[in-house]
Amino acid sequence: MIPLVATIDMETLSTEHNAALLSIGAVIHDFSTGQQVDTFYANITPESSIAAGLDVSESTKAWWAKQGQAAQDVLSVDQRPLRDVLVDFAKWLAGHGVQYAIGNGPRADNQWLESACKAVGMQSPIKYWGDLDMRTLTFIGTHILGLDHWHNTFKGVKHNALHDAINEAEFCNAVFQKLINRKPKEMAEFTLSIKTESTSELADIVAKLNGDQVVNTGGMVAQNVQSVVGEVVSETVAPVPQPEPEPQDDEQTNATPPAIDKNGLPWDERIHAGTKALNADGTWKKRRGVDDATVASVTAELSGTTSTPAPTPAPQVETPAPTPQPEPTPAPVPSTNRIQDFQQIVQELQKAGTAAAADYMPKYHGVIVQTLLKLSGVTTVPEATTEQMQKMYEVRDQIIANLPSIVAGVPIADLVK
């Protein structure tokens, strides 16, 4: 399942890394199905961007003066302060569970978004690892997959941020669909004839067929070669049998792993190697590709556990038995940064939800976040009261505790109050 991705486009008064923003347009796509999920568009008062300390370039202002009137007119409609627009944009992304954004290169939209958020004291809704590059996808699409450049198929008004984002998103979707639906090349059997009067030459040819030349062109080897001088030699070339896949880790799987390691921690598939092997110092081997933050978090969760976790209770007829879930984070005292607190809550829900169901993100996350806001009485996160934030933490804990039933189909309204 491909995560939801937002394609973003911004109109600015500069090309510097901290350009003053004029508008934000964005489109969310489900590249798994090729369907557009939602759109976002907002104009920003230039004065609020300039007041935040963002850059204005005279050459860019002159460039805007040469653009079509339609592109200029759309920027003056329903302008709002920079921070208000960024807050709404962050809520829109979080409401859909979007963590990845495609912008026009690392020196354009993604960087402009981060600079603007810093200028108004916010964290960017897209983390550094969620930055994706439109220019790279354009290169792949046009030069490798043979697609028309999206400039050539553009529909709408150029330099209208939403129209730009829609056209860019459609091109990205075409790239993804072509990659998803590509068919592997079939390896066909064929007959090869060799005619020579020299046994040494024949031996040399056979050696090459069984050596580097054949391996480098698809793993084919010659079989049934007859070394008869002056005779036509025919043979069938067939695929080389593929070796059995090796274990995920370098070591063989530990057939009789201990219940705990030297530190008293049970084996956990989230951070420990699938071989269930131990290091020389008696600790579990680390799973490949797991970052240090995840290791620290799961280790803290497992600390103090000195026995194998109890088996999952047998499922009930009415609702499935809950699977072990991470302990909900105790409700902290809300800070003055409501957006940051809300983002942390959304991330906790996503982590717990993804552990409960593989299709959590596209199927459940948006509805759960909306329910969280509704039951907490929050309409605008930055203006939430302390009581509303405390309620949000309570609702978060209820949702996490009931996630197995929610993803099993039980209406969330029946479980969370």
Steps between C-alpha positions, in 0.01 A plus 500: 500500500645836396452776763294804403717774346434875464632678191556864597563819302563850630507840338759731653667842480850353484696189406713505816469223761284727720279649228192702597190291423205627294294178479501127576337236283506126570345173384490169690519185287461133581759365257394143586173558315591807293216698661508864612399526868474874579628848405612809693540860388553828687628850417726683745522872566844607374535736797479210750773307317724806487428581867614148592841583352470295182694604189373721216691527172464792259573270207217268605261794535596607149440142378151502650423823317556318169270205580144460380231706665309185601797374702533839673127547567458170682761603760292794624190297592429406865847582628573397860795542742795265449474323837125434463556338160791287626297381801209399274738328257660301784154396629396396149807278457465350850130434446588276206801346673738634234870493584651520150498802269623537143635848421704645217840401627676542835566867420137593438158415647602264781770739620268801471242324717756425771641855495151656522407276795820595683429868435167478687626270776354173369644162416462397137221242458735305271808352665833491316458131418164573338643740239455358149633658180282589199800575279639148547162344416478725192841377385398135550165553331626681191844342443441144621127429475441711186219718640422848369630776727216636712568847358388366160171359631419784743132576562386818675685822587876475537640647825168445671636295790206257506499451120876445507468248784219309321700470177814396688303243703346351184846461349634337818200267499578401139859420602391289796232314304749417225748370758234302690355340186829425323538140382827310555686392192448135417805279456450291187681180408692507176726279290860594440708345217878503497708393197876476528790274394711581805451315829683778683271763349193293593630463855556874519144572379350257751708653780369845413142371488545357848689804625478877525320571173200283580475599866503870412217460247243326711649198675476256205737204448565273204412135547561179306791643299658227284873543427503350151744659250338605173150420625217748560438513874149594619390542856211642700571792728297490819474715813747432779322350805466776756649442847272469798446839668735560787383593848440869561806525724849365448463235770275194491176519696545400863287186528490516882514869594496593869192666648698811591844646432773601746314822589176315574325621182274266299552474124290758308459491119487881482867547596665156518639288215266237359764232565444543875877486537706656778805724483825389661406699813172309540264772372256457213633583154347821358259479206643651180372841398350591840592850612644574845191693614275198438746271679505733800121530509429126477781417746349743751164331447650153559717597800415307812337213306681183606278233352343412172186709443174321567320366189225707346157410647275291277268716286142552616202442276384860511833680447855382430729465797730803532859453392771645725522874446764752606418653833331837435714796588380661824320825437755776551410848604415672168765746387434838347580355157168334419604402147807316626293316763239404239766373258646282776156351573442428129839329473419281804169398341672419172767287669244302700264472202767375263588230754133397515426485126703519178235715332459737794632813324274515195194342662471618860741783586308794353173399666671440835670840500171673415329308782777603738442868424121468517488320836752748643287794389790648302423695183831687470803334657699821579198636694432179698456551876692307763185301579454411132862387471464282812187349346696438178756296697218298664341428162840404359544238774151359438566472126836323548347256750219414256695496173474119452120524511490815285705345218289184532191700402341607829370860458731740679201684650410181691844479662624854557300764687 
